[in-house]
């Protein structure tokens, strides 16, 4: 049976010898051997009519509720988002959370907010 585990849980199980191999987000503990397979990027998903540029990201974050996947279900994404928000010194308009990516994207399309998501979710995008 395949079970999706957060990177932090996989790392814990690898360290305890309960897991032989894992596919995790970097960085990993120095006591583990790792090979980077590809880089993962996060993007800001917004409703279609919101125009984003590098110069207006903080304004968008301050004026639209920031939605997210439940941090306990996607701790790596939550951590990446937190680090990015700290780096750009963003002021946020807090929003809610959901338990899955399709629901999150549907909330954004319905103009309920914005969210940082993995760039590879482009295959979920609907036209418009």
N, C-alpha and C positions, 0 to 999 in steps of 0.2 A: 504494500500500500504506500502510495506517495503522499507525503504531507508537506505542505509549505510551512517553513519555519522562518521567523525573522533572522536576520544575520546574527544578531546578538545571541540568540538561542543556539544557533548552529555553532558559533564560536565557543560558547560554554560547553556544548556537548563534545566538540572536538578536543577541547582542553581536558575534559574528564574521561576521554577515551570511549565515549558512548556513540560517537559518530566517526566514520572512517574518512569521509570526504564531504565537503560542503561547497555550495556556491553562494558566496557572501559578498557584501559590499566592503570595499576597502575603507579605512585601513584595518588590518588584522593584527593580533598580538604578535610581537617579535618572536615568540616561542613557537609560532606556527609557520610552516612554509606556504607561500602563496604565489600564484601566477595570475597576473592581470589578463583577463580574456578580452575585455573591451571597456571603454569609458561610458559611463552612464551620465546623462545630462538631465537637469530638471528645467522645465519651462513654466512660464506663467500662463495658465489657461484662463481666458476671459470670454465673456459673451461676444458674439460676432461684431456688434457695433462699437465696442470699446477698442480704440486704436492705441496700441502700445509702441513706445519708442524708448530708447535708453534714457532719454531725458525726462520721461513722465512716470516711471515705475513707482517712485515714492508717492506721487499724487494718486495713482490708481490704488495703491495699497491703503492709503489713508481714506479713500472715499468709497471703496467697495468691500463688503464683508469678505474676510479671508476664510474660506472653507478648507477642510482637510479630511483626509482619511483618518479614522481613529488612530491616534499615535501608538496605542498598544498593538494594533494590527500591522502598522507600517512604521516601526520605530526608526528605521534608517531614513526614510523619507522625511519624517518629522525632524530628525536631527539635521539633515541636510538643509531643510527649510529654515530651521532656527539659526543655523550658522550663517546662511545667506542673509537673513533679515538683520542679524547683528552686524554683519559686514557692511551693509548699506544703510545702517542706522534708521530702519524703517519705522514709521508710526503706523500702527495698524487699526483697522476697523474690524474687531473680532467677529467671527462667524461661527458656524456650527461644524459638526463632523459627521461623517457617514462611514459605513463599514466596507464599502467597495468602490472601485474606480468607476464603473459604469454609472452608478448613482451620482457620484461626485460630478462627473461630466454632464449628466442630465441637469443637475442643479445649476451648473454654470450656464448651460445653454438656455435654461429657463430664467436667466438673469437674477439668480439668487445670490451670486457672489463670484469670487475668483479663487484660484488655487494653484499652488505649485504642484506639478505632476511630473513623473518621468517622461522624457521626450519621446520614448518609444510608444506612448499611448496614441500616437497619431493614427494608428489603425482603427481607433474607436471613433474618430471624428466623423461627424455627419456633415454633408455639404450645407453651408450656411450656418 
